[in-house]
Amino acid sequence: MHAIITTTGQDRVGIIAGVSAAAAERNLNILDVSQTLMDDFFTMIMRAEIPGESVDMAELQRHLAGVGERLGVVVRIQSTDLFTAMNEI
């Protein structure tokens, strides 16, 4: 299963490291990453592979949201299917 992790918020040192470490703690393999800085606003999108068949997306979201809170950013995770459906025009 693949997922999209989005991160947004005020730029600061350690965002990429913190979110990447949180993904690694849950054995997620980051396949692709794109990040942009607009003035002091940080945005990042990661595509990650989630191992195994049964994944508790709610638990993953809580874990990443907690890391985001400590970093002062908003972190969300969605399956690629849901992300694509929500962002297609």
N, CA, C and O atoms as a CHARMM CRD file, in Angstrom:
* protein
*
  356
    1    1 MET  N      0.84900  -1.17500   0.00000 PROA 1      0.00000
    2    1 MET  CA     0.00000   0.00000   0.00000 PROA 1      0.00000
    3    1 MET  C      0.89500   1.23900   0.00000 PROA 1      0.00000
    4    1 MET  O      1.95000   1.26800   0.63300 PROA 1      0.00000
    5    2 HSD  N      0.44400   2.25500  -0.72500 PROA 2      0.00000
    6    2 HSD  CA     1.16700   3.52100  -0.76200 PROA 2      0.00000
    7    2 HSD  C      0.31700   4.62300  -0.12400 PROA 2      0.00000
    8    2 HSD  O     -0.91300   4.57400  -0.13300 PROA 2      0.00000
    9    3 ALA  N      1.01500   5.61100   0.42500 PROA 3      0.00000
   10    3 ALA  CA     0.32400   6.71500   1.08800 PROA 3      0.00000
   11    3 ALA  C      1.02700   8.01900   0.74700 PROA 3      0.00000
   12    3 ALA  O      2.18800   8.03500   0.34100 PROA 3      0.00000
   13    4 ILE  N      0.29300   9.11200   0.92400 PROA 4      0.00000
   14    4 ILE  CA     0.82500  10.45700   0.74900 PROA 4      0.00000
   15    4 ILE  C      0.84400  11.12800   2.11600 PROA 4      0.00000
   16    4 ILE  O     -0.16800  11.17000   2.81600 PROA 4      0.00000
   17    5 ILE  N      2.00600  11.65100   2.48500 PROA 5      0.00000
   18    5 ILE  CA     2.16500  12.38600   3.73600 PROA 5      0.00000
   19    5 ILE  C      2.37500  13.84800   3.37100 PROA 5      0.00000
   20    5 ILE  O      3.31500  14.17600   2.64700 PROA 5      0.00000
   21    6 THR  N      1.51500  14.72300   3.86200 PROA 6      0.00000
   22    6 THR  CA     1.66500  16.15300   3.59600 PROA 6      0.00000
   23    6 THR  C      2.03900  16.86100   4.89700 PROA 6      0.00000
   24    6 THR  O      1.55700  16.52000   5.97700 PROA 6      0.00000
   25    7 THR  N      2.90300  17.84500   4.76000 PROA 7      0.00000
   26    7 THR  CA     3.36800  18.62100   5.91200 PROA 7      0.00000
   27    7 THR  C      3.32900  20.09800   5.53500 PROA 7      0.00000
   28    7 THR  O      3.86800  20.48800   4.49900 PROA 7      0.00000
   29    8 THR  N      2.70100  20.91500   6.36100 PROA 8      0.00000
   30    8 THR  CA     2.63500  22.35200   6.10600 PROA 8      0.00000
   31    8 THR  C      2.81100  23.12100   7.40200 PROA 8      0.00000
   32    8 THR  O      2.43800  22.65100   8.47700 PROA 8      0.00000
   33    9 GLY  N      3.38700  24.31300   7.28300 PROA 9      0.00000
   34    9 GLY  CA     3.51300  25.16800   8.45200 PROA 9      0.00000
   35    9 GLY  C      4.66900  26.13200   8.33100 PROA 9      0.00000
   36    9 GLY  O      5.34200  26.21000   7.30300 PROA 9      0.00000
   37   10 GLN  N      4.87900  26.85700   9.39800 PROA 10     0.00000
   38   10 GLN  CA     5.97500  27.82000   9.46800 PROA 10     0.00000
   39   10 GLN  C      7.30700  27.07100   9.37000 PROA 10     0.00000
   40   10 GLN  O      7.49900  26.05300  10.03500 PROA 10     0.00000
   41   11 ASP  N      8.21900  27.57100   8.54600 PROA 11     0.00000
   42   11 ASP  CA     9.50700  26.91200   8.37400 PROA 11     0.00000
   43   11 ASP  C     10.32500  26.97500   9.65300 PROA 11     0.00000
   44   11 ASP  O     10.30100  27.97100  10.37600 PROA 11     0.00000
   45   12 ARG  N     11.04200  25.90500   9.91600 PROA 12     0.00000
   46   12 ARG  CA    11.97500  25.84700  11.03900 PROA 12     0.00000
   47   12 ARG  C     12.93400  24.68800  10.79600 PROA 12     0.00000
   48   12 ARG  O     12.67100  23.81600   9.96700 PROA 12     0.00000
   49   13 VAL  N     14.01200  24.68600  11.50100 PROA 13     0.00000
   50   13 VAL  CA    15.00100  23.62200  11.39600 PROA 13     0.00000
   51   13 VAL  C     14.41200  22.31200  11.91200 PROA 13     0.00000
   52   13 VAL  O     13.75100  22.29500  12.95000 PROA 13     0.00000
   53   14 GLY  N     14.64800  21.21600  11.19100 PROA 14     0.00000
   54   14 GLY  CA    14.30200  19.88600  11.67200 PROA 14     0.00000
   55   14 GLY  C     13.00800  19.28900  11.18900 PROA 14     0.00000
   56   14 GLY  O     12.66900  18.17400  11.58500 PROA 14     0.00000
   57   15 ILE  N     12.26100  19.99400  10.33900 PROA 15     0.00000
   58   15 ILE  CA    10.96300  19.45400   9.89400 PROA 15     0.00000
   59   15 ILE  C     11.15900  18.17700   9.08600 PROA 15     0.00000
   60   15 ILE  O     10.55000  17.15100   9.38600 PROA 15     0.00000
   61   16 ILE  N     12.00600  18.23700   8.06300 PROA 16     0.00000
   62   16 ILE  CA    12.20200  17.05900   7.21300 PROA 16     0.00000
   63   16 ILE  C     12.74800  15.90100   8.04000 PROA 16     0.00000
   64   16 ILE  O     12.28400  14.76900   7.90600 PROA 16     0.00000
   65   17 ALA  N     13.72100  16.17600   8.88500 PROA 17     0.00000
   66   17 ALA  CA    14.30500  15.13000   9.72600 PROA 17     0.00000
   67   17 ALA  C     13.25600  14.52900  10.66200 PROA 17     0.00000
   68   17 ALA  O     13.20100  13.31100  10.82900 PROA 17     0.00000
   69   18 GLY  N     12.43200  15.36900  11.26800 PROA 18     0.00000
   70   18 GLY  CA    11.42800  14.89000  12.21100 PROA 18     0.00000
   71   18 GLY  C     10.35600  14.03600  11.56700 PROA 18     0.00000
   72   18 GLY  O      9.99400  12.98500  12.09500 PROA 18     0.00000
   73   19 VAL  N      9.84400  14.48100  10.42400 PROA 19     0.00000
   74   19 VAL  CA     8.79600  13.72100   9.73700 PROA 19     0.00000
   75   19 VAL  C      9.37200  12.42500   9.17300 PROA 19     0.00000
   76   19 VAL  O      8.72700  11.37900   9.23800 PROA 19     0.00000
   77   20 SER  N     10.56700  12.48900   8.62800 PROA 20     0.00000
   78   20 SER  CA    11.21700  11.27800   8.10000 PROA 20     0.00000
   79   20 SER  C     11.46600  10.26100   9.20800 PROA 20     0.00000
   80   20 SER  O     11.23900   9.06600   9.01800 PROA 20     0.00000
   81   21 ALA  N     11.92600  10.72300  10.35100 PROA 21     0.00000
   82   21 ALA  CA    12.16300   9.82600  11.48700 PROA 21     0.00000
   83   21 ALA  C     10.85300   9.19200  11.96200 PROA 21     0.00000
   84   21 ALA  O     10.82000   8.00900  12.29900 PROA 21     0.00000
   85   22 ALA  N      9.78000   9.97800  11.98800 PROA 22     0.00000
   86   22 ALA  CA     8.47100   9.45300  12.39500 PROA 22     0.00000
   87   22 ALA  C      7.98900   8.38700  11.42900 PROA 22     0.00000
   88   22 ALA  O      7.40400   7.38600  11.84400 PROA 22     0.00000
   89   23 ALA  N      8.23100   8.59800  10.14000 PROA 23     0.00000
   90   23 ALA  CA     7.86000   7.59300   9.13800 PROA 23     0.00000
   91   23 ALA  C      8.68200   6.32300   9.35100 PROA 23     0.00000
   92   23 ALA  O      8.14700   5.21600   9.28500 PROA 23     0.00000
   93   24 ALA  N      9.96500   6.48100   9.60300 PROA 24     0.00000
   94   24 ALA  CA    10.84100   5.32300   9.82000 PROA 24     0.00000
   95   24 ALA  C     10.42700   4.53700  11.06200 PROA 24     0.00000
   96   24 ALA  O     10.53700   3.31100  11.08300 PROA 24     0.00000
   97   25 GLU  N      9.95000   5.23500  12.10100 PROA 25     0.00000
   98   25 GLU  CA     9.49700   4.55900  13.31900 PROA 25     0.00000
   99   25 GLU  C      8.35200   3.59600  13.03900 PROA 25     0.00000
  100   25 GLU  O      8.17700   2.61200  13.75800 PROA 25     0.00000
  101   26 ARG  N      7.57600   3.87000  12.00200 PROA 26     0.00000
  102   26 ARG  CA     6.45200   3.00100  11.62100 PROA 26     0.00000
  103   26 ARG  C      6.78400   2.15600  10.40000 PROA 26     0.00000
  104   26 ARG  O      5.89100   1.60000   9.76100 PROA 26     0.00000
  105   27 ASN  N      8.07300   2.05900  10.07800 PROA 27     0.00000
  106   27 ASN  CA     8.57700   1.21400   8.99600 PROA 27     0.00000
  107   27 ASN  C      8.05000   1.62800   7.62200 PROA 27     0.00000
  108   27 ASN  O      7.88300   0.78400   6.74200 PROA 27     0.00000
  109   28 LEU  N      7.79000   2.91900   7.43700 PROA 28     0.00000
  110   28 LEU  CA     7.36000   3.42400   6.13400 PROA 28     0.00000
  111   28 LEU  C      8.59100   3.69100   5.28300 PROA 28     0.00000
  112   28 LEU  O      9.57600   4.24500   5.77200 PROA 28     0.00000
  113   29 ASN  N      8.54600   3.30400   4.02100 PROA 29     0.00000
  114   29 ASN  CA     9.63500   3.53700   3.08800 PROA 29     0.00000
  115   29 ASN  C      9.29200   4.75600   2.23500 PROA 29     0.00000
  116   29 ASN  O      8.34100   4.71600   1.45400 PROA 29     0.00000
  117   30 ILE  N     10.04700   5.82400   2.37500 PROA 30     0.00000
  118   30 ILE  CA     9.79100   7.04100   1.59700 PROA 30     0.00000
  119   30 ILE  C     10.30500   6.82700   0.18100 PROA 30     0.00000
  120   30 ILE  O     11.49400   6.59300  -0.03400 PROA 30     0.00000
  121   31 LEU  N      9.39200   6.91100  -0.78200 PROA 31     0.00000
  122   31 LEU  CA     9.71400   6.66200  -2.18300 PROA 31     0.00000
  123   31 LEU  C     10.03100   7.94100  -2.94600 PROA 31     0.00000
  124   31 LEU  O     10.83500   7.93300  -3.87800 PROA 31     0.00000
  125   32 ASP  N      9.39700   9.03600  -2.55000 PROA 32     0.00000
  126   32 ASP  CA     9.58200  10.29900  -3.25300 PROA 32     0.00000
  127   32 ASP  C      9.25300  11.42500  -2.28300 PROA 32     0.00000
  128   32 ASP  O      8.42400  11.26600  -1.38700 PROA 32     0.00000
  129   33 VAL  N      9.90800  12.55700  -2.47300 PROA 33     0.00000
  130   33 VAL  CA     9.64000  13.70000  -1.60000 PROA 33     0.00000
  131   33 VAL  C      9.81100  14.98400  -2.40300 PROA 33     0.00000
  132   33 VAL  O     10.71500  15.10300  -3.23000 PROA 33     0.00000
  133   34 SER  N      8.93200  15.93100  -2.14500 PROA 34     0.00000
  134   34 SER  CA     9.01500  17.25300  -2.75200 PROA 34     0.00000
  135   34 SER  C      8.73100  18.26200  -1.65600 PROA 34     0.00000
  136   34 SER  O      7.76100  18.11900  -0.91200 PROA 34     0.00000
  137   35 GLN  N      9.57100  19.27800  -1.55300 PROA 35     0.00000
  138   35 GLN  CA     9.33400  20.30500  -0.54600 PROA 35     0.00000
  139   35 GLN  C      9.57900  21.67400  -1.16100 PROA 35     0.00000
  140   35 GLN  O     10.40600  21.84200  -2.05700 PROA 35     0.00000
  141   36 THR  N      8.83900  22.63700  -0.65400 PROA 36     0.00000
  142   36 THR  CA     8.91800  24.00600  -1.15300 PROA 36     0.00000
  143   36 THR  C      8.85100  24.96100   0.02700 PROA 36     0.00000
  144   36 THR  O      8.17500  24.70300   1.02300 PROA 36     0.00000
  145   37 LEU  N      9.55100  26.04400  -0.10500 PROA 37     0.00000
  146   37 LEU  CA     9.51100  27.09800   0.88500 PROA 37     0.00000
  147   37 LEU  C      9.03100  28.37200   0.19100 PROA 37     0.00000
  148   37 LEU  O      9.66000  28.84000  -0.75800 PROA 37     0.00000
  149   38 MET  N      7.91300  28.93300   0.66700 PROA 38     0.00000
  150   38 MET  CA     7.38000  30.19000   0.13700 PROA 38     0.00000
  151   38 MET  C      7.41700  31.20100   1.27300 PROA 38     0.00000
  152   38 MET  O      6.65000  31.11700   2.23200 PROA 38     0.00000
  153   39 ASP  N      8.32900  32.15800   1.14100 PROA 39     0.00000
  154   39 ASP  CA     8.64100  33.05700   2.24900 PROA 39     0.00000
  155   39 ASP  C      9.03200  32.19000   3.44400 PROA 39     0.00000
  156   39 ASP  O     10.04500  31.49400   3.38300 PROA 39     0.00000
  157   40 ASP  N      8.26700  32.21300   4.51000 PROA 40     0.00000
  158   40 ASP  CA     8.57400  31.37300   5.67600 PROA 40     0.00000
  159   40 ASP  C      7.60200  30.21000   5.82700 PROA 40     0.00000
  160   40 ASP  O      7.53800  29.59100   6.88900 PROA 40     0.00000
  161   41 PHE  N      6.83300  29.90200   4.75800 PROA 41     0.00000
  162   41 PHE  CA     5.84100  28.83000   4.82100 PROA 41     0.00000
  163   41 PHE  C      6.39500  27.58000   4.14300 PROA 41     0.00000
  164   41 PHE  O      6.74000  27.60100   2.96200 PROA 41     0.00000
  165   42 PHE  N      6.47300  26.50100   4.90300 PROA 42     0.00000
  166   42 PHE  CA     7.04700  25.23600   4.44600 PROA 42     0.00000
  167   42 PHE  C      5.94600  24.29200   3.99700 PROA 42     0.00000
  168   42 PHE  O      4.93300  24.15200   4.68200 PROA 42     0.00000
  169   43 THR  N      6.13300  23.64000   2.85000 PROA 43     0.00000
  170   43 THR  CA     5.22700  22.58100   2.40400 PROA 43     0.00000
  171   43 THR  C      6.05900  21.39200   1.93900 PROA 43     0.00000
  172   43 THR  O      7.10800  21.55900   1.31600 PROA 43     0.00000
  173   44 MET  N      5.58500  20.20200   2.24600 PROA 44     0.00000
  174   44 MET  CA     6.27200  18.98800   1.81200 PROA 44     0.00000
  175   44 MET  C      5.24500  17.90900   1.51600 PROA 44     0.00000
  176   44 MET  O      4.25600  17.75400   2.23300 PROA 44     0.00000
  177   45 ILE  N      5.50000  17.17100   0.44700 PROA 45     0.00000
  178   45 ILE  CA     4.67800  16.00900   0.10500 PROA 45     0.00000
  179   45 ILE  C      5.62500  14.82600  -0.03000 PROA 45     0.00000
  180   45 ILE  O      6.61100  14.88800  -0.76400 PROA 45     0.00000
  181   46 MET  N      5.32100  13.75400   0.67900 PROA 46     0.00000
  182   46 MET  CA     6.08800  12.51100   0.58200 PROA 46     0.00000
  183   46 MET  C      5.16900  11.40600   0.08600 PROA 46     0.00000
  184   46 MET  O      4.00800  11.32600   0.48800 PROA 46     0.00000
  185   47 ARG  N      5.69300  10.55400  -0.78900 PROA 47     0.00000
  186   47 ARG  CA     4.99100   9.32800  -1.17000 PROA 47     0.00000
  187   47 ARG  C      5.72300   8.20200  -0.46500 PROA 47     0.00000
  188   47 ARG  O      6.93800   8.05900  -0.60200 PROA 47     0.00000
  189   48 ALA  N      4.98400   7.40700   0.28700 PROA 48     0.00000
  190   48 ALA  CA     5.59500   6.36200   1.10300 PROA 48     0.00000
  191   48 ALA  C      4.92100   5.02300   0.86200 PROA 48     0.00000
  192   48 ALA  O      3.73100   4.94100   0.55900 PROA 48     0.00000
  193   49 GLU  N      5.71600   3.98800   1.00600 PROA 49     0.00000
  194   49 GLU  CA     5.20800   2.62300   0.92800 PROA 49     0.00000
  195   49 GLU  C      4.97100   2.13300   2.35000 PROA 49     0.00000
  196   49 GLU  O      5.83700   2.24700   3.21700 PROA 49     0.00000
  197   50 ILE  N      3.77600   1.58600   2.57000 PROA 50     0.00000
  198   50 ILE  CA     3.42200   1.05500   3.88800 PROA 50     0.00000
  199   50 ILE  C      3.47400  -0.46400   3.80400 PROA 50     0.00000
  200   50 ILE  O      2.74700  -1.06500   3.01300 PROA 50     0.00000
  201   51 PRO  N      4.31800  -1.08400   4.60300 PROA 51     0.00000
  202   51 PRO  CA     4.43300  -2.54100   4.53700 PROA 51     0.00000
  203   51 PRO  C      3.22000  -3.23300   5.14100 PROA 51     0.00000
  204   51 PRO  O      2.56500  -2.70100   6.03700 PROA 51     0.00000
  205   52 GLY  N      2.93600  -4.42000   4.63900 PROA 52     0.00000
  206   52 GLY  CA     1.86600  -5.24000   5.21400 PROA 52     0.00000
  207   52 GLY  C      0.50700  -4.93400   4.62800 PROA 52     0.00000
  208   52 GLY  O      0.30300  -3.92100   3.95900 PROA 52     0.00000
  209   53 GLU  N     -0.40200  -5.82500   4.89500 PROA 53     0.00000
  210   53 GLU  CA    -1.76900  -5.71600   4.37200 PROA 53     0.00000
  211   53 GLU  C     -2.67700  -4.88100   5.26800 PROA 53     0.00000
  212   53 GLU  O     -3.37200  -3.98400   4.79200 PROA 53     0.00000
  213   54 SER  N     -2.66800  -5.17900   6.56100 PROA 54     0.00000
  214   54 SER  CA    -3.57800  -4.47700   7.46800 PROA 54     0.00000
  215   54 SER  C     -2.82600  -3.32700   8.14400 PROA 54     0.00000
  216   54 SER  O     -1.90800  -3.53500   8.93700 PROA 54     0.00000
  217   55 VAL  N     -3.24200  -2.13200   7.80600 PROA 55     0.00000
  218   55 VAL  CA    -2.59900  -0.93300   8.32900 PROA 55     0.00000
  219   55 VAL  C     -3.65100  -0.10000   9.03700 PROA 55     0.00000
  220   55 VAL  O     -4.74000   0.12100   8.50800 PROA 55     0.00000
  221   56 ASP  N     -3.32700   0.35300  10.21800 PROA 56     0.00000
  222   56 ASP  CA    -4.22400   1.21700  10.97000 PROA 56     0.00000
  223   56 ASP  C     -3.88300   2.66900  10.61200 PROA 56     0.00000
  224   56 ASP  O     -3.03200   3.29500  11.24400 PROA 56     0.00000
  225   57 MET  N     -4.56600   3.19000   9.58300 PROA 57     0.00000
  226   57 MET  CA    -4.29100   4.54600   9.11500 PROA 57     0.00000
  227   57 MET  C     -4.59200   5.57700  10.19400 PROA 57     0.00000
  228   57 MET  O     -3.92500   6.61000  10.25600 PROA 57     0.00000
  229   58 ALA  N     -5.57400   5.32100  11.03800 PROA 58     0.00000
  230   58 ALA  CA    -5.90400   6.26400  12.10900 PROA 58     0.00000
  231   58 ALA  C     -4.74000   6.35300  13.10100 PROA 58     0.00000
  232   58 ALA  O     -4.41200   7.43900  13.57900 PROA 58     0.00000
  233   59 GLU  N     -4.12100   5.22000  13.40800 PROA 59     0.00000
  234   59 GLU  CA    -2.97200   5.22400  14.31900 PROA 59     0.00000
  235   59 GLU  C     -1.78800   5.93800  13.67400 PROA 59     0.00000
  236   59 GLU  O     -1.09700   6.71200  14.33600 PROA 59     0.00000
  237   60 LEU  N     -1.55200   5.68600  12.39400 PROA 60     0.00000
  238   60 LEU  CA    -0.47900   6.38800  11.67800 PROA 60     0.00000
  239   60 LEU  C     -0.72400   7.89000  11.70700 PROA 60     0.00000
  240   60 LEU  O      0.20200   8.66700  11.94300 PROA 60     0.00000
  241   61 GLN  N     -1.96700   8.30400  11.47000 PROA 61     0.00000
  242   61 GLN  CA    -2.30200   9.72700  11.48200 PROA 61     0.00000
  243   61 GLN  C     -2.04200  10.32900  12.85900 PROA 61     0.00000
  244   61 GLN  O     -1.48200  11.42100  12.95700 PROA 61     0.00000
  245   62 ARG  N     -2.43800   9.63800  13.91800 PROA 62     0.00000
  246   62 ARG  CA    -2.20700  10.14300  15.28000 PROA 62     0.00000
  247   62 ARG  C     -0.70900  10.28600  15.54900 PROA 62     0.00000
  248   62 ARG  O     -0.26500  11.28500  16.11600 PROA 62     0.00000
  249   63 HSD  N      0.05600   9.29200  15.14300 PROA 63     0.00000
  250   63 HSD  CA     1.50800   9.32500  15.35000 PROA 63     0.00000
  251   63 HSD  C      2.13100  10.52200  14.62700 PROA 63     0.00000
  252   63 HSD  O      2.88400  11.29000  15.22500 PROA 63     0.00000
  253   64 LEU  N      1.81200  10.67200  13.34200 PROA 64     0.00000
  254   64 LEU  CA     2.39300  11.76500  12.56300 PROA 64     0.00000
  255   64 LEU  C      1.88200  13.12500  13.03000 PROA 64     0.00000
  256   64 LEU  O      2.63500  14.09800  13.04000 PROA 64     0.00000
  257   65 ALA  N      0.61800  13.19900  13.41400 PROA 65     0.00000
  258   65 ALA  CA     0.07400  14.46800  13.91200 PROA 65     0.00000
  259   65 ALA  C      0.77800  14.88400  15.20000 PROA 65     0.00000
  260   65 ALA  O      1.04200  16.06700  15.41000 PROA 65     0.00000
  261   66 GLY  N      1.07800  13.92400  16.05500 PROA 66     0.00000
  262   66 GLY  CA     1.79100  14.23700  17.29000 PROA 66     0.00000
  263   66 GLY  C      3.19600  14.76200  17.02200 PROA 66     0.00000
  264   66 GLY  O      3.65800  15.69000  17.68500 PROA 66     0.00000
  265   67 VAL  N      3.86700  14.16600  16.05100 PROA 67     0.00000
  266   67 VAL  CA     5.19500  14.65000  15.65400 PROA 67     0.00000
  267   67 VAL  C      5.06800  16.05500  15.08300 PROA 67     0.00000
  268   67 VAL  O      5.86300  16.93700  15.40800 PROA 67     0.00000
  269   68 GLY  N      4.06800  16.26200  14.23400 PROA 68     0.00000
  270   68 GLY  CA     3.84700  17.58700  13.65600 PROA 68     0.00000
  271   68 GLY  C      3.58400  18.63100  14.72700 PROA 68     0.00000
  272   68 GLY  O      4.08200  19.75300  14.64000 PROA 68     0.00000
  273   69 GLU  N      2.80900  18.26900  15.73000 PROA 69     0.00000
  274   69 GLU  CA     2.51900  19.20500  16.81700 PROA 69     0.00000
  275   69 GLU  C      3.80500  19.62400  17.53300 PROA 69     0.00000
  276   69 GLU  O      4.00000  20.79900  17.84300 PROA 69     0.00000
  277   70 ARG  N      4.67100  18.65500  17.78700 PROA 70     0.00000
  278   70 ARG  CA     5.94900  18.96800  18.44100 PROA 70     0.00000
  279   70 ARG  C      6.83100  19.84800  17.55500 PROA 70     0.00000
  280   70 ARG  O      7.61400  20.65000  18.06200 PROA 70     0.00000
  281   71 LEU  N      6.70900  19.70000  16.23300 PROA 71     0.00000
  282   71 LEU  CA     7.50600  20.48700  15.28800 PROA 71     0.00000
  283   71 LEU  C      6.84400  21.81900  14.92600 PROA 71     0.00000
  284   71 LEU  O      7.47200  22.67000  14.29600 PROA 71     0.00000
  285   72 GLY  N      5.59600  22.00000  15.31400 PROA 72     0.00000
  286   72 GLY  CA     4.88500  23.23100  14.99500 PROA 72     0.00000
  287   72 GLY  C      4.34000  23.26100  13.57200 PROA 72     0.00000
  288   72 GLY  O      4.16200  24.33300  12.99400 PROA 72     0.00000
  289   73 VAL  N      4.07200  22.07600  13.00500 PROA 73     0.00000
  290   73 VAL  CA     3.51900  21.97400  11.65500 PROA 73     0.00000
  291   73 VAL  C      2.33500  21.00900  11.66900 PROA 73     0.00000
  292   73 VAL  O      2.08500  20.32700  12.66300 PROA 73     0.00000
  293   74 VAL  N      1.61700  20.96500  10.55600 PROA 74     0.00000
  294   74 VAL  CA     0.50300  20.02800  10.40600 PROA 74     0.00000
  295   74 VAL  C      0.96100  18.90300   9.48800 PROA 74     0.00000
  296   74 VAL  O      1.41100  19.15000   8.37000 PROA 74     0.00000
  297   75 VAL  N      0.84400  17.66100   9.96600 PROA 75     0.00000
  298   75 VAL  CA     1.22200  16.49100   9.17400 PROA 75     0.00000
  299   75 VAL  C     -0.01000  15.61400   9.01500 PROA 75     0.00000
  300   75 VAL  O     -0.69100  15.29500   9.98900 PROA 75     0.00000
  301   76 ARG  N     -0.28600  15.23000   7.77200 PROA 76     0.00000
  302   76 ARG  CA    -1.42900  14.34900   7.47300 PROA 76     0.00000
  303   76 ARG  C     -0.95700  13.19900   6.60400 PROA 76     0.00000
  304   76 ARG  O      0.00400  13.33200   5.84600 PROA 76     0.00000
  305   77 ILE  N     -1.64400  12.06000   6.71800 PROA 77     0.00000
  306   77 ILE  CA    -1.36100  10.91700   5.85000 PROA 77     0.00000
  307   77 ILE  C     -2.66800  10.41200   5.27800 PROA 77     0.00000
  308   77 ILE  O     -3.68100  10.33600   5.97300 PROA 77     0.00000
  309   78 GLN  N     -2.63200  10.06200   3.98000 PROA 78     0.00000
  310   78 GLN  CA    -3.80000   9.51100   3.29000 PROA 78     0.00000
  311   78 GLN  C     -3.31600   8.43000   2.33900 PROA 78     0.00000
  312   78 GLN  O     -2.18400   8.48300   1.85800 PROA 78     0.00000
  313   79 SER  N     -4.16400   7.45700   2.06800 PROA 79     0.00000
  314   79 SER  CA    -3.82100   6.48900   1.02900 PROA 79     0.00000
  315   79 SER  C     -3.70500   7.24500  -0.29300 PROA 79     0.00000
  316   79 SER  O     -4.34600   8.28000  -0.47600 PROA 79     0.00000
  317   80 THR  N     -2.89800   6.73700  -1.20400 PROA 80     0.00000
  318   80 THR  CA    -2.75200   7.42100  -2.49700 PROA 80     0.00000
  319   80 THR  C     -4.08100   7.48100  -3.23300 PROA 80     0.00000
  320   80 THR  O     -4.35300   8.46100  -3.92600 PROA 80     0.00000
  321   81 ASP  N     -4.91800   6.45100  -3.09700 PROA 81     0.00000
  322   81 ASP  CA    -6.21900   6.45400  -3.76400 PROA 81     0.00000
  323   81 ASP  C     -7.08500   7.60400  -3.26600 PROA 81     0.00000
  324   81 ASP  O     -7.70500   8.30700  -4.06400 PROA 81     0.00000
  325   82 LEU  N     -7.13100   7.79800  -1.94400 PROA 82     0.00000
  326   82 LEU  CA    -7.92300   8.88400  -1.37200 PROA 82     0.00000
  327   82 LEU  C     -7.34000  10.23200  -1.75800 PROA 82     0.00000
  328   82 LEU  O     -8.07700  11.14000  -2.14200 PROA 82     0.00000
  329   83 PHE  N     -6.02900  10.37000  -1.66000 PROA 83     0.00000
  330   83 PHE  CA    -5.37100  11.63100  -2.02100 PROA 83     0.00000
  331   83 PHE  C     -5.66300  11.99000  -3.47500 PROA 83     0.00000
  332   83 PHE  O     -5.99300  13.13900  -3.76900 PROA 83     0.00000
  333   84 THR  N     -5.54900  11.03100  -4.38400 PROA 84     0.00000
  334   84 THR  CA    -5.80900  11.27400  -5.80400 PROA 84     0.00000
  335   84 THR  C     -7.26300  11.66700  -6.03000 PROA 84     0.00000
  336   84 THR  O     -7.54300  12.61600  -6.76200 PROA 84     0.00000
  337   85 ALA  N     -8.18300  10.95000  -5.41200 PROA 85     0.00000
  338   85 ALA  CA    -9.60900  11.25100  -5.57700 PROA 85     0.00000
  339   85 ALA  C     -9.94300  12.65100  -5.07900 PROA 85     0.00000
  340   85 ALA  O    -10.75800  13.34300  -5.68900 PROA 85     0.00000
  341   86 MET  N     -9.33200  13.07500  -3.99200 PROA 86     0.00000
  342   86 MET  CA    -9.63400  14.39600  -3.41600 PROA 86     0.00000
  343   86 MET  C     -8.98800  15.53500  -4.20000 PROA 86     0.00000
  344   86 MET  O     -9.43300  16.67800  -4.10300 PROA 86     0.00000
  345   87 ASN  N     -7.94200  15.24000  -4.97800 PROA 87     0.00000
  346   87 ASN  CA    -7.20600  16.29100  -5.65400 PROA 87     0.00000
  347   87 ASN  C     -7.34200  16.29300  -7.17000 PROA 87     0.00000
  348   87 ASN  O     -6.69000  17.08500  -7.85000 PROA 87     0.00000
  349   88 GLU  N     -8.18300  15.41700  -7.70200 PROA 88     0.00000
  350   88 GLU  CA    -8.44200  15.42400  -9.14700 PROA 88     0.00000
  351   88 GLU  C     -9.45200  16.49700  -9.47400 PROA 88     0.00000
  352   88 GLU  O    -10.36700  16.77200  -8.69900 PROA 88     0.00000
  353   89 ILE  N     -9.27400  17.09300 -10.62300 PROA 89     0.00000
  354   89 ILE  CA   -10.23300  18.11800 -11.06900 PROA 89     0.00000
  355   89 ILE  C    -11.15900  17.51200 -12.08700 PROA 89     0.00000
  356   89 ILE  O    -12.04700  18.19500 -12.59800 PROA 89     0.00000
